[in-house]
Amino acid sequence: MRATLFALLLSLASAAGYALAAVAQSRLAAGGGGTRTLVARPLWWWAVGLNAAGALTHVAALHHGPLTLVQPLGALTLVAALPVGAYYERRRVSRTEWRGALWTLGGLVGLVAVVGPAAPGDALSLPEALSVAAVTAAGIAVLVRRAGRGLGLATASGVASGVASALTQTVTASLARELPGGPLTWWQTALLAVLVSVFATGGLLLSQAAFRGGLAAPLAVVNLANPAVAAVIGVALLGETFRAGPVGWLVAAVAGAVAARGVLLLTAGHPVAVPAPRAAETDPRPVTP
């Protein structure tokens, strides 16, 4: 009971960390500027630190509590980020945004509820990990090129983060000597660690760019794409399946539709920023009498 309560507290702390990081990234996105400008601002490093803290507390929560409890609570990131973001924007959260958040949260919980928990050794082999990394990199390039704004970038961010998690699982399974076929060599482990860093950093930068179109809808898409990618990898490569057989597949499809409606509501519910009026241009030439 104590371990479950501790996992609950860690899950809430993780959701709060991710939410605060998303709000910080959204504020940075509103200010504009490229990567060099971002790394020069202390708020960017606060966002990086909060994301890292959220990830660490999430891993700790999974260590102390069941996946069926920890994963759905991670969806609270969206619910927590809405009022915090509205506070900094000096406005109230609209009813449409709350409805969108609840629809998205319901879809996320439904999706996670039918995904079976990973067992020790359920991890990608080295060839599978390299193949997933290559396919994902190509897919992200297409998303960025063809849908290089808003939700397209958010989707790419969620995909990158989901693959980073899958590769991390392979590294940890190898270090724990639970990887099928035995642990990897040092250079193979180092190669996967580099790929984890690349995809994790890419996911962070892509989400930063996605937040230029607002906070709620891109954050919802990131939170949807991440478990969706994990589910695809689990079903396609690890032999996993949804719980309850065909019923589980049906629940997953319905949950995806519910979450998609939530994203649409969040997109419609966010107020559009009105650009400030430009000052009248003055003619530098002197006026002749």
Secondary structure as UniProt FT lines:
FT   HELIX           2..31
FT   HELIX           35..39
FT   HELIX           42..64
FT   HELIX           67..74
FT   HELIX           76..88
FT   TURN            89..90
FT   HELIX           95..113
FT   TURN            120..121
FT   HELIX           126..146
FT   HELIX           150..175
FT   TURN            176..177
FT   TURN            180..181
FT   HELIX           186..210
FT   HELIX           211..213
FT   HELIX           216..237
FT   TURN            243..245
FT   HELIX           246..269
//
